[in-house]
Amino acid sequence: MPVSGTADGMDAPALMADNRFRQVVVDYCEKMVEPAPAGWPVRKLLNQLERYYSAYMLIGQYYGWRNHGASVPNLSRLQAISGQSPRQTASFCATLEARNLVFSDTLASDRRQKVLRPADSLIREVGRSCAAFVEAYDVIAGSALAPPIERDAGLLGEMIHFSATRVRGSGTVIALYPRVLALSGYDCGYPMLVTLILAHYRRRSGKEMFAMTHGALAERFQVSESHIGNVLGHLRQAGALVPRRGPEDGIVVEDLVDEFERWCAAEMAHYADLARACLPQRAPQYRQAPQ
């Protein structure tokens, strides 16, 4: 997967070289650890890489069909690309449909065909990190790609479609960042990583800290304390945490911070490139003066 932007944008190294880069990463982390909305825990469901990837591909195949003439986005097609087993994919879609996050529409031209149509709420939840990366890019590049993407779930779905197409052709961006990838495979692993990185930034800048005990992290992510211990144990085994200091068990090493920052820069460039592709005619009117 390419990790640089197009000729019209900034690539990952250029983003990292900007003196505002670290602050936009902090702001991204703050946004990603905001409390989940009340109600059924869709965020918890999606905060695991396989389930997130399945939802991502569901959205991608729908917008490929709706806007680009791709094959009908039905369950069997999704099962072929979801990354989960056919049974897991069917169960996952049934769960989403039961919560009105996915709708199974009958195709007018062939009533035997059922189209899996993502609800706007699913698109916004799956695209939350994507849009946040575009917003971070805007701060450095002086562009304004994020506002229309954030306002219009259809544009966000289109951006996810472009990304899913690249992923199927070139592989995922996250594959280049092994510890980010490994942690994202756990339930709530990615938001937990983001929390650990944010705690690192806050600790270094002397800002107020939030509780980082196993109990506090378990409550934050709605998982068990033993699960928190397992995830932290994986990081410690990988050499990504400093030796434990009392009840606080989540101090990351600089090498993991560096990998996370490189991941963020790659994602910022990736999604900004795709956002420009979604807004080819409208991009100029969204431009801001360079800061």
ZAMARGU-4260 file (C-alpha; in steps of 0.2 Angstrom, whole numbers, plus 5000, padded with zeros to 4 digits):
<rodrens>
0) 5000/5000/5000 | 5007/5017/4995 | 5010/5028/5011 | 5012/5044/5002 | 5000/5057/4995
5) 4998/5062/4977 | 5008/5076/4968 | 4994/5088/4974 | 4996/5083/4993 | 5009/5080/5006
10) 5017/5063/5009 | 5020/5054/5026 | 5038/5060/5028 | 5033/5078/5024 | 5019/5077/5037
15) 5030/5071/5050 | 5043/5084/5047 | 5030/5098/5051 | 5032/5105/5068 | 5013/5103/5070
20) 5013/5085/5067 | 5015/5078/5085 | 5001/5090/5091 | 4989/5084/5077 | 4993/5066/5083
25) 4988/5071/5101 | 4972/5078/5094 | 4968/5063/5084 | 4971/5052/5100 | 4960/5063/5110
30) 4946/5062/5097 | 4947/5043/5097 | 4946/5040/5115 | 4930/5051/5117 | 4917/5041/5126
35) 4906/5030/5115 | 4888/5036/5113 | 4875/5029/5124 | 4865/5014/5119 | 4870/4998/5111
40) 4889/4996/5110 | 4892/4997/5091 | 4909/5005/5095 | 4914/4990/5105 | 4908/4978/5092
45) 4919/4986/5079 | 4934/4989/5090 | 4942/4972/5084 | 4951/4971/5067 | 4942/4957/5059
50) 4925/4964/5063 | 4930/4981/5058 | 4937/4975/5042 | 4921/4966/5038 | 4911/4982/5040
55) 4924/4991/5030 | 4922/4980/5015 | 4903/4979/5017 | 4903/4998/5015 | 4916/4998/5001
60) 4906/4985/4991 | 4890/4994/4992 | 4897/5011/4986 | 4907/5001/4972 | 4890/4995/4966
65) 4880/5011/4969 | 4892/5023/4961 | 4904/5013/4950 | 4894/4998/4943 | 4902/4984/4953
70) 4894/4968/4957 | 4878/4967/4968 | 4884/4969/4986 | 4876/4954/4993 | 4881/4942/5007
75) 4890/4930/4997 | 4901/4943/4989 | 4905/4950/5006 | 4909/4933/5013 | 4922/4931/4999
80) 4931/4947/5004 | 4927/4950/5023 | 4942/4942/5031 | 4931/4931/5042 | 4923/4914/5039
85) 4907/4913/5029 | 4898/4909/5045 | 4906/4923/5055 | 4902/4935/5041 | 4883/4930/5041
90) 4882/4931/5060 | 4890/4948/5060 | 4879/4955/5046 | 4864/4948/5056 | 4869/4957/5071
95) 4871/4973/5062 | 4854/4971/5053 | 4846/4967/5070 | 4852/4984/5076 | 4847/4994/5060
100) 4865/4996/5055 | 4863/4987/5039 | 4848/4985/5028 | 4844/4970/5017 | 4836/4978/5002
105) 4827/4968/4988 | 4835/4972/4971 | 4821/4979/4959 | 4828/4971/4944 | 4830/4954/4952
110) 4819/4951/4968 | 4830/4935/4972 | 4845/4947/4976 | 4847/4955/4992 | 4858/4971/4993
115) 4867/4974/5009 | 4865/4993/5012 | 4875/5001/5027 | 4866/5014/5037 | 4873/5031/5039
120) 4877/5028/5057 | 4888/5012/5053 | 4897/5022/5040 | 4901/5036/5052 | 4906/5024/5065
125) 4918/5014/5054 | 4924/5030/5046 | 4927/5039/5062 | 4946/5036/5062 | 4947/5039/5043
130) 4939/5056/5045 | 4949/5061/5060 | 4965/5057/5050 | 4959/5068/5036 | 4956/5082/5049
135) 4973/5080/5055 | 4980/5081/5038 | 4970/5097/5035 | 4978/5106/5050 | 4996/5103/5042
140) 4992/5105/5024 | 4981/5120/5026 | 4967/5111/5016 | 4949/5108/5021 | 4945/5091/5014
145) 4938/5084/5031 | 4922/5095/5033 | 4912/5089/5018 | 4917/5071/5022 | 4912/5073/5040
150) 4895/5081/5035 | 4890/5068/5021 | 4890/5050/5025 | 4889/5046/5006 | 4906/5055/5003
155) 4913/5045/5018 | 4907/5029/5011 | 4914/5033/4994 | 4931/5037/5002 | 4930/5020/5011
160) 4926/5012/4994 | 4941/5019/4986 | 4952/5013/5001 | 4944/4996/5001 | 4949/4995/4982
165) 4967/4999/4986 | 4967/4987/5000 | 4962/4973/4989 | 4975/4977/4976 | 4990/4982/4986
170) 4987/4976/5004 | 4983/4986/5020 | 4993/5001/5027 | 4992/4993/5044 | 5002/4978/5038
175) 5018/4989/5038 | 5016/4992/5057 | 5017/4975/5065 | 5013/4981/5083 | 4999/4992/5078
180) 4992/4977/5068 | 4995/4964/5082 | 4986/4975/5095 | 4971/4979/5084 | 4967/4961/5083
185) 4962/4961/5101 | 4944/4966/5107 | 4946/4985/5110 | 4965/4983/5106 | 4967/4998/5095
190) 4958/5011/5106 | 4968/5004/5120 | 4984/5007/5111 | 4978/5025/5107 | 4975/5028/5125
195) 4992/5022/5130 | 5000/5033/5117 | 4989/5048/5123 | 4995/5044/5141 | 5013/5045/5135
200) 5010/5062/5127 | 5001/5069/5143 | 5014/5062/5154 | 5028/5070/5144 | 5019/5087/5143
205) 5014/5087/5162 | 4996/5087/5158 | 4983/5079/5169 | 4983/5060/5168 | 4968/5049/5168
210) 4968/5032/5177 | 4978/5019/5169 | 4975/5004/5181 | 4968/4988/5175 | 4952/4992/5183
215) 4950/5009/5175 | 4955/5003/5158 | 4943/4988/5159 | 4929/5000/5163 | 4934/5012/5149
220) 4933/4999/5136 | 4920/4988/5143 | 4931/4972/5144 | 4937/4962/5159 | 4952/4966/5169
225) 4960/4949/5164 | 4958/4955/5145 | 4967/4971/5149 | 4981/4961/5157 | 4982/4949/5142
230) 4984/4964/5130 | 4997/4972/5141 | 5006/4956/5143 | 5007/4954/5124 | 5014/4972/5123
235) 5027/4968/5137 | 5032/4952/5128 | 5035/4962/5112 | 5046/4974/5122 | 5033/4988/5119
240) 5031/4993/5138 | 5043/4998/5151 | 5044/4987/5167 | 5029/4988/5178 | 5028/5002/5191
245) 5016/4999/5204 | 4997/4999/5199 | 5001/5008/5183 | 5004/4996/5170 | 5004/5005/5153
250) 5020/5015/5150 | 5025/5013/5132 | 5043/5013/5125 | 5048/5027/5113 | 5050/5014/5099
255) 5031/5010/5099 | 5027/5029/5100 | 5038/5031/5084 | 5029/5016/5075 | 5012/5024/5080
260) 5017/5041/5073 | 5023/5033/5057 | 5007/5024/5056 | 4997/5040/5058 | 5007/5049/5045
265) 5004/5035/5033 | 4985/5035/5036 | 4984/5054/5035 | 4992/5054/5018 | 4982/5039/5012
270) 4965/5046/5017 | 4969/5064/5011 | 4973/5056/4994 | 4956/5047/4994 | 4947/5062/5000
275) 4953/5072/4986 | 4947/5059/4974 | 4930/5060/4982 | 4929/5079/4979 | 4937/5082/4962
280) 4925/5096/4957 | 4923/5103/4974 | 4940/5103/4981 | 4945/5121/4977 | 4931/5129/4986
285) 4936/5119/5002 | 4953/5126/5002 | 4960/5136/5016 | 4975/5148/5016 | 4991/5140/5022
290) 4993/5142/5040
</rodrens>
